[in-house]
Every structure is written in structure tokens, then in C-alpha cells.
Amino acid sequence: MIKETLRILFIGKCSFQEAAEKLGIDSVSLRDRLMMLKHMGYICETCDNPGPSTSTCCSCNTSSPCHKNIGSSEGKILQLTEKGEKICR
């Protein structure tokens, strides 16, 4: 389950909805699975477009309005950790 989910999302670069369909689960279940994988250390949340002077910008409550002109939506992305990369090999 872990390897398959990671490969579909991060190696196969499927969208969230495509991944849910390939895994045969609904989007809520996939979101729960991603939270579990994050908690287990296979993936982490990082800033997609950090502010010019601070790396905590994407955690700020005003991040979206502040970056509206730059084109950042939520400012956060999920990525594989080293542990996640090892399991995908």
C-alpha cells in the first residue's frame, strides 16, 4: 500500500484524483492515507513559493492573499523524503 501510493503520486506524477482512481479509493481516503504517510515520514510538506525573506511564509495565515500576484495558490506542496525515495526504488 505505501509503495504503491508513493509510486503513483510521486513517480508516476498522477493528479490527486487520478491517484485515487488508480488506487480504488475515494479522495477522502487518499487524503487520510497521505496524512498517515506524512506522519510516518515518507512524505513532507514544503513551501512551494516561500517569501523573499523568510522560509515560514507559507505557514502564515495571509500567505495566499500575499502571494496572489505571484500565482501561488496554497503555497504548500508534498514531496518525498529520503525515506520515501528509498521505498520507491
C-alpha positions as CSV (number, residue, x, y, z in Angstrom):
1,M,0.0,0.0,0.0
2,I,2.7,2.5,0.9
3,K,5.0,1.8,-2.0
4,E,2.1,1.8,-4.5
5,T,0.7,5.1,-3.2
6,L,4.1,6.8,-3.3
7,R,4.9,5.5,-6.8
8,I,1.5,6.6,-8.3
9,L,1.7,10.1,-6.8
10,F,5.4,10.9,-6.9
11,I,7.0,8.7,-9.5
12,G,4.0,8.4,-11.9
13,K,3.1,12.0,-11.2
14,C,-0.6,11.4,-11.2
15,S,-3.0,14.0,-10.1
16,F,-4.8,13.6,-6.8
17,Q,-8.0,12.4,-8.5
18,E,-6.1,10.1,-10.9
19,A,-4.2,8.5,-8.0
20,A,-7.4,7.9,-6.0
21,E,-9.0,6.2,-9.0
22,K,-5.9,4.0,-9.7
23,L,-5.8,3.0,-6.0
24,G,-9.5,2.3,-6.0
25,I,-10.3,4.7,-3.1
26,D,-12.1,8.0,-2.7
27,S,-10.4,11.3,-2.3
28,V,-11.1,11.4,1.5
29,S,-9.4,8.0,1.9
30,L,-6.4,9.2,-0.2
31,R,-6.1,12.4,1.9
32,D,-6.2,10.3,5.1
33,R,-3.5,8.0,3.6
34,L,-1.3,11.0,2.8
35,M,-1.6,12.3,6.3
36,M,-0.5,8.8,7.6
37,L,2.4,8.7,5.2
38,K,3.4,12.2,6.3
39,H,3.2,11.1,9.9
40,M,5.3,8.1,9.1
41,G,8.0,10.2,7.5
42,Y,7.6,9.1,3.9
43,I,6.5,12.5,2.6
44,C,6.8,16.0,3.9
45,E,5.1,19.3,3.3
46,T,7.2,22.1,2.0
47,C,6.7,25.7,0.7
48,D,6.1,25.9,-3.0
49,N,6.9,29.6,-3.1
50,P,8.5,30.9,0.1
51,G,8.5,34.6,0.7
52,P,11.6,36.6,-0.3
53,S,13.0,36.9,3.2
54,T,11.5,34.1,5.3
55,S,11.0,30.3,5.0
56,T,7.9,30.4,7.2
57,C,5.9,32.5,4.8
58,C,3.7,29.6,3.6
59,S,2.6,28.9,7.2
60,C,1.3,32.4,7.6
61,N,-2.5,32.8,7.5
62,T,-2.2,35.6,4.9
63,S,0.1,33.6,2.6
64,S,-2.5,33.2,-0.2
65,P,-3.5,36.9,-0.4
66,C,0.1,38.0,-0.1
67,H,1.3,35.8,-3.0
68,K,-1.8,36.4,-5.1
69,N,0.2,38.3,-7.7
70,I,2.9,35.7,-7.9
71,G,0.5,32.9,-8.7
72,S,0.9,30.8,-5.6
73,S,-2.3,29.0,-4.6
74,E,-1.8,27.5,-1.2
75,G,1.9,27.8,-1.0
76,K,2.4,24.2,0.1
77,I,3.4,21.0,-1.7
78,L,4.0,17.4,-0.7
79,Q,7.3,15.8,-1.6
80,L,9.1,12.5,-1.0
81,T,11.5,12.4,1.9
82,E,14.7,10.4,1.7
83,K,12.8,7.6,3.4
84,G,10.1,7.8,0.8
85,E,12.6,7.8,-2.0
86,K,14.2,4.6,-0.6
87,I,11.0,2.7,-0.5
88,C,10.2,3.7,-4.1
89,R,13.4,2.2,-5.5
